[in-house]
């Protein structure tokens, strides 16, 4: 099974699956196909890059809409036992939005939130499903994981305690506070900061790898998305841009060159 604490899946909840397939195919270069899982009784699309599927897409559920959830991306973090992890998250002050349940032939999952408001999923695959983290810069894969937290330092401690993440380094962003980078093993996987006051809710943000940022910006605009922030160069020399897709889901892109 996947090692504890890795993001092993990513999921887009959207209001228009056909538009999502066309947009991310053009912008990120993903192939898309139906999951072929009639037992889950809903349409589900798999996005693939390279060797196999890395993300999924589904219609934003009515219960999520009723809670005010907009189209969005969600990440799945691997845990040894979903039921135990959900219980622990609740005990630590988090929330369980969807109690643990089975995905036939795949594994078991729950929808939760950390104690400071950011939603994510936890997941335990069925026995025998091996998983290895992709290379950091592999095209089409997720190169960085970023949390705009309700309380950055406290959220950082929560995730490290819950999933075994470790502190790698801190980056002083001045008035925006401290950007705390976390690692799994010897590799940096993402950063956590307190969300800006104008951001309506705490949320995870995922950076999809593309070859060059300026060309990707062109594809976002041509496909009907919007550039929210950037492009900007970040420590280490990579270039990033933050965007929304035509349905309003927030995501980011990262590239080794401008």
C-alpha positions in Angstrom: 0.0 0.0 0.0 1.0 3.6 -0.2 3.2 4.9 2.5 1.3 6.8 5.2 0.9 10.5 4.6 1.3 10.8 0.8 -1.2 12.5 -1.4 -2.1 9.5 -3.6 -5.2 10.9 -5.5 -6.7 14.2 -6.6 -10.3 14.9 -7.5 -12.1 17.6 -9.3 -15.7 18.3 -8.3 -17.2 20.4 -11.1 -20.5 21.5 -12.6 -19.6 20.5 -16.1 -17.6 17.4 -16.7 -17.3 17.7 -20.5 -15.9 21.2 -20.1 -13.5 20.0 -17.4 -12.2 17.3 -19.6 -11.6 19.7 -22.5 -10.0 22.3 -20.3 -7.5 20.2 -18.4 -6.7 18.2 -21.6 -5.7 21.4 -23.3 -3.9 23.1 -20.3 -2.2 20.2 -18.6 -2.1 17.6 -21.3 -4.2 15.0 -19.5 -5.9 12.1 -21.3 -9.4 11.4 -20.0 -11.6 8.3 -20.0 -14.7 7.0 -18.2 -13.8 5.1 -15.0 -15.9 2.2 -16.1 -17.3 1.6 -12.6 -21.1 1.2 -13.0 -21.2 0.0 -9.4 -20.5 3.5 -8.0 -23.7 4.7 -9.8 -22.4 8.0 -11.0 -20.3 9.4 -13.8 -16.6 9.4 -13.0 -13.7 10.4 -15.3 -10.1 9.4 -14.9 -7.3 11.9 -15.9 -4.1 10.2 -16.9 -0.5 11.4 -17.4 2.3 9.1 -18.4 1.9 5.6 -16.9 -1.6 5.8 -15.6 -4.4 7.7 -13.8 -3.5 10.4 -11.3 -6.8 12.2 -10.8 -10.5 11.9 -11.1 -13.5 14.1 -11.9 -17.1 14.0 -10.9 -20.2 16.3 -10.7 -20.3 18.5 -7.6 -22.7 16.6 -5.3 -26.0 18.3 -4.3 -25.1 17.9 -0.7 -21.9 19.8 -1.3 -23.7 22.5 -3.2 -26.1 22.8 -0.3 -23.1 23.5 2.0 -21.9 26.3 -0.3 -19.1 24.3 -1.7 -17.9 25.7 -5.1 -16.3 23.6 -7.8 -12.9 22.6 -6.4 -10.0 20.2 -6.3 -9.5 17.8 -3.4 -6.6 15.7 -2.4 -6.6 12.1 -0.9 -4.0 11.4 1.8 -3.1 7.7 2.4 -3.6 6.3 5.9 -3.2 2.7 7.2 -6.8 2.7 8.5 -9.4 5.2 7.4 -11.8 4.5 10.2 -9.2 5.0 12.9 -7.8 8.1 11.1 -11.3 9.7 10.8 -11.9 9.1 14.5 -8.6 10.7 15.4 -9.2 13.7 13.2 -12.5 14.3 15.0 -10.9 13.9 18.4 -8.3 16.5 17.4 -11.0 19.0 16.6 -11.5 18.3 12.9 -14.7 17.3 11.1 -15.9 14.2 9.3 -18.1 15.4 6.5 -18.6 11.9 5.1 -18.1 8.8 7.3 -15.8 6.1 6.1 -17.1 4.1 3.2 -15.9 1.7 0.5 -15.1 2.4 -3.1 -15.7 -1.0 -4.7 -12.6 -2.6 -5.9 -10.4 0.3 -4.9 -10.3 1.0 -1.2 -12.0 2.9 1.6 -12.2 6.7 2.1 -13.7 9.5 4.2 -14.2 13.2 3.6 -12.8 15.2 6.5 -11.5 18.7 7.4 -8.6 19.7 9.6 -9.4 21.7 12.9 -8.8 25.0 11.0 -11.3 24.4 8.2 -9.6 22.9 5.2 -11.3 19.9 3.6 -9.5 16.8 2.3 -10.0 13.1 1.9 -8.3 10.2 3.7 -7.9 6.9 1.8 -6.8 3.3 2.5 -6.3 1.2 -0.7 -7.2 -2.5 -0.9 -4.3 -4.8 0.0 -1.8 -5.4 -2.8 -2.1 -2.0 -4.5 1.4 -0.7 -4.6 2.1 3.0 -5.1 5.2 5.1 -5.4 5.5 8.9 -5.5 6.2 10.2 -9.0 9.3 12.2 -9.8 8.8 15.8 -8.6 8.9 17.3 -12.0 7.1 14.6 -14.0 4.9 16.3 -16.6 1.2 16.3 -15.8 1.7 15.1 -12.2 1.3 17.2 -9.1 4.6 19.0 -8.2 3.6 20.8 -5.0 0.9 20.8 -2.4 0.0 24.0 -0.6 -2.4 24.7 2.3 -4.0 28.1 2.9 -4.8 27.3 6.5 -7.1 28.9 9.0 -4.1 28.9 11.3 -0.8 28.1 9.5 1.4 27.1 12.5 -1.3 25.1 14.3 -2.3 23.4 11.0 1.3 22.5 10.3 1.5 20.8 13.7 -1.8 18.9 13.1 -0.7 17.5 9.8 2.8 16.5 11.0 1.3 14.8 14.0 -1.5 13.1 12.0 0.5 12.0 8.9 4.1 11.9 9.9 5.2 14.9 7.9 8.3 16.7 9.0 9.4 20.3 9.0 11.9 21.1 6.2 12.3 24.9 6.3 10.5 28.1 7.0 10.2 31.0 4.5 9.5 34.5 5.8 6.9 36.2 3.6 6.8 39.4 5.6 3.3 40.7 6.2 1.9 37.4 4.9 3.6 35.5 7.7 5.6 32.3 7.6 5.5 29.7 4.8 6.3 26.4 6.4 7.6 23.7 4.0 7.0 20.0 4.9 8.8 16.9 3.8 8.1 13.2 3.6 11.3 11.2 4.0 14.0 13.4 2.4 11.8 15.1 -0.2 9.9 18.4 0.1 6.3 18.0 -0.8 4.5 21.2 0.0 4.0 24.2 2.2 1.5 25.6 4.7 0.7 29.2 5.4 -2.1 31.1 7.1 -4.6 32.1 4.5 -5.0 35.7 3.4 -7.9 37.6 5.1 -9.6 38.0 1.7 -9.7 34.3 1.1 -13.2 33.1 2.0 -12.2 29.7 3.4 -9.2 27.5 4.2 -8.3 25.2 1.3 -5.6 23.0 -0.2 -4.1 24.1 -3.5 -2.4 21.7 -6.0 0.3 22.6 -8.5 0.2 20.7 -11.8 3.6 20.3 -13.6 3.8 21.8 -17.1 6.9 22.3 -19.3 6.9 26.1 -19.4 4.8 28.7 -17.6 4.2 31.3 -20.3 2.9 28.8 -22.8 0.7 27.3 -20.1 -0.8 30.7 -19.3 -1.6 31.0 -23.0 -3.5 27.7 -22.9 -5.4 28.7 -19.7 -6.6 31.9 -21.4 -7.4 30.2 -24.7 -9.4 27.5 -22.9 -11.6 30.0 -20.9 -9.8 29.9 -17.6 -8.5 32.9 -15.6 -5.1 33.9 -14.2 -5.6 34.8 -10.5 -1.9 35.4 -9.6 1.4 35.4 -11.3 3.5 34.4 -13.1 6.2 34.5 -10.4 9.5 32.9 -9.8 9.8 31.0 -6.5 12.8 30.0 -4.4 14.6 27.2 -6.3 14.0 28.8 -9.7 10.6 27.3 -10.7 7.8 29.5 -12.1 4.2 29.3 -10.9 0.9 30.8 -11.8 -2.5 30.5 -9.9 -5.7 30.1 -11.9 -9.3 29.2 -12.0 -10.9 26.9 -14.6 -14.1 28.0 -16.5 -16.3 26.5 -13.8 -14.4 28.4 -11.0 -12.2 25.6 -9.5 -8.9 27.0 -8.2 -5.6 25.3 -9.2 -2.0 26.2 -9.9 0.7 25.4 -12.4 4.4 25.0 -11.9 7.2 24.8 -14.5 11.0 24.7 -14.5 11.2 27.6 -16.9 9.2 30.7 -17.8 
